[in-house]
Amino acid sequence: MIVQRPVFLGSLVLGFFFFLFVNGQKCSKSSSLVGYESEFRMLQHQLRGVFTVLDDCSFRVSRFDMLSGSDVHWWGAMTSDFENMTDSGFVISDHKLNQTFNNQSFVVRLLDNVTWDSIGVVSVWDLPTASDFGHVLLSNATEQDSSSSKSESPPSESKDAATPGKSNNSEPFKAPTMFDNCKKLSDKYRLRWTLNVDEGYVDIGLEATTGLLNYMAFGWAKPNTTSNLMLNADVVITGIREDGFPFADDFYITKTSVCSVRDGFAAGVCPDTVYEGSDAVGSSVNNTKLVYGHRIDGVSFVRYRRPLNDSDNKFDFPVNATENLTVIWALGVIKPPDVINPYYLPENHGGVESENYGHFSLSLSDHVDECLGPLDADNKYDQGVIIADANAPLVVTAGPSVHYPNPPNPSKVLYINKKEAPVLRVERGVPVKFSIEAGHDVSFYITSDFLGGNASLRNRTETIYAGGQETHGVLSSPLELVWAPNRNTPDQLYYHSIFQEKMGWKVQVVDGGLSDMYNNSVNLDDQQVKFFWTIVGDSISIAARGEKKSGYLAIGFGSEMTNSYAYVGWFDRNGTGHVNTYWIDGESASSIHPTVENMTYVRCKSEEGIITLEFTRPLKPSCSHRDRPECKNMIDPTTPLKVIWAMGAKWTDGQLTERNMHSVTSQRPVRVMLTRGSAEAEQDLRPVLGVHGFMMFLAWGILLPGGILSARYLKHIKGDGWFKIHMYLQCSGLAIVFLGLLFAVAELNGFSFSSSHVKFGFTAIVLACAQPVNAWLRPPKPAQGELMSSKRLIWEYSHSIVGQSAVVIGVVALFTGMKHLGERNGAENVDGLNWALGLWVFLGVVTVVYLEYRERGRRRARNLSRGNWVLGNVEEDDSTDLIDSRGGFRDKDDEEGRNGGRSEIQLEPLK
């Protein structure tokens, strides 16, 4: 205790000085608004409370309820219209409201530079969404809210509710959502009431987190009844109509069934007026008076007024405010009016007692406060949901604001299929067609920005997914807009006008069937896993779905799990889905190595134990460290992708053990043709591709090199034999090349230049095709005794170099083709062919070296014989012309051929 005493005394001293500081900051009370009190008008987030001005710089908030927002502040403006609230509004206090409030009270201090003279409206404002959760109007402000300034007042408000804007100290504004008492009937249903004994009525409020077309019922059981309390009960059925307006009708129950009229007699749960006949419609038989109603945040609320005593003692019971009377309540589905029945008729509530229906004893004079905090519905935006259909266009128009879901808002908003600012629900992979008829001043677009209206004007960025400034039309000339959300489209978007903020509302993007979201799909081995994919640009989106329950689902790229890249979809203890990537180089758990791949749009979900994993990755990983295994995990769309799968009971991102190994797996890989959208099981070399490879080997390995060798080493044979051999071999080889190319294109349904084999092969074919054209355009040979022209010299060198280059590149294409084949069918299937091709090329090189050696020796011998020249025994050099069949540039070539290559000179005696 001795040690703690200094701390305790220090706290007292700090508290004393804080007390002095706070009291020293007291404000004056010179403003005419001091003492002004008003109740908050609820607009969103179930906001309720009482506002009281304390002095010139603070106000008190009491009985405050509100669901939490994202960044909520106290906001001030001069008027409550949309333009003033959004463009001229400002934060008036440092006090933030980023939490849920449950019937709380507190004092709020204004900023030093804010006075009551500069404020006409005090609002609870969410900054990111520019949303007004609720506000109060001060005495120097008038209600100009666009949601209330309609041409005719809705039936949801009556003269008994205080008029917004009429605010003074003697007559504070009373919100229709505020009551003196509240009783919790169930977790989703509440009863509120305010008793006015002097006027002889009670105001009753019913609110529930229930469906849009559901009813809320409350009433009094027949006095002195102890069983079957529903029978002969006087109840009021309330709810919200399809158009968003409330209703409250007086009912009398004669039997627990839907109201029916037979032979002029009504029975069941029927309106009082039905029992009295058509003459009683609108008469004093229905003593219930609708005061107010709304549906906000998925909560239906209706306020109505009932007299305590009524002249109708036949269907309405008198209520003694000080007596405990039995009351009944229920929630259920309501039957809308039709051509025969003009009333909303409740159907059997069903369900469990105390959740969907019940009864208790109530005295209206007792003070009850059992409602701590606001009702919080699971589905807060169920009003006006439009589900897009690929076969029917969505008609976009503009109209007056009546029930806009995110006030404040402009006076004109967007309508879709005649519904005001509905939530639009679309499916990924299903095209959505819009017919824009909203006018030329409304340009429709789909955006990532919550407010719309061109976010760049607010110095914000946005992503536009469809539409833009030119997307506008009128009824006589509508503009058609087609938008196809894909699997990478975010879950939440917004439709708006690009010229005006907050004209539209939300777009919910949900997953459709995987077959709609992806362009291609195949079944993997044993048909227990289905594989989906879509290639867009340089990336590929992949999904895999198991066909039976499992703890995890894995797919791999490779011939077997060993030496494969694996993607594992699994769930942790919290139920959160994950997709992890691995490189597997063995069969044990220690051989599974985590990798870091550049994956986006990763999702993993489970439906009744059926796992679906999805991700998007680049076709070619971009890695700074090339030695990492994942850098080699490239996908070539032109090459079949080998896919395997496995399932097991449990996975973890920590230390893997043998218990994490799969319990069932594929027996063999499936080759998925990504560009063709098909697949086939792993097998040996496909016959058509085998024919392609043999023909290319025959052309580039035998015929075309043989044609070159004939032109190089057979010219010493007199005549045009070398030329014929050269031409026949080259033409035959070129024809076989084209046939082999056609076989490959037909089998693979086209080809892509992303493969090195295709690049080398196509280059070799282009060079080979250039040779016949080159030969046709060769310059003329020189006359005897003339020097060779520069054009002829250039042609001879180019013809020789292009032909030899074509063969060299063609041989390289043979080797890359073998590598390509190994990637498709496994290295073990082509190793022998690689060795054989290498041996053949080696023998060809040795042969060329030998022939070149012989040719050089022959030329040396010829040059030596020229040095010992004898008349009539001269061997002409035929090797100077590479293609002319007459062997050179000399005009006497034909005679030399006929004379066996020997020239004779006749000598005559001199005279």
Protein Blocks (a to p, Z undefined) as FASTA:
>chain_A
ZZmmmmmmmmmmmmmmmmmmmmmmpccfkbfkgopacddddfbghiacddddfblmbccd
ehiacdddfbdcddddfblcfklmmmmgccfbfbdcbbcdehiacdddddfkbcfklpcb
dcdddfklopafbdcddfkbccfbfklmcfbdcfkbcfklccehiacfklccddfkbcfb
dcdfbfkbccdddddfknopacddddddddfkbccddddddehiabhklgopacdddddd
fkopacddddddfbdcddddeehiaedjddfklmnojmlgopaklmcdcfbdcdeehiac
ddddddfbdfblklpccddfkbccdddddddddddddfklmcdcdddfklaehklgccdd
ddfkbccdfbgcjdddfblclghpacddfkbccdddddddfblcbdcddfbdcdeehiah
iaddddehiacddddfebjkbccdddfbfngnolklnopacddfegcjklccdfklccdd
dddddfklcfbdcdddfkbghkbccdddddddfklmpmbdcddehilaccddddehjbcc
dddddfbdcfbdcddedjbfnhpacddddddfkopacddddddfbfbfklpccdddddeh
iacddeehiacddddddfbdcdfblkbmklmmccdfkbccdddddddfbdcfbdcdfklp
cfbdcfbdcdddfknopacddddddfklmmmmmmmmmmmmmmmmmmmmmmmmmmmpgcjk
lmmmmmmmmmmmmmmmmmmmmmmmmmnnpaafkbmklmmmmmmmmmmmmmmmmmmmpccd
ddehiacdfklmmmmmmmmmmmmmmmmmmmmmmmmmmmmmmmmnopklmmmmmmmmmmmm
mmmmmmmmmmmmmmmmmmmmmmmmmmmccehiaccdfklpmkbmngpabfklmmmmmnno
pacddddddZZ
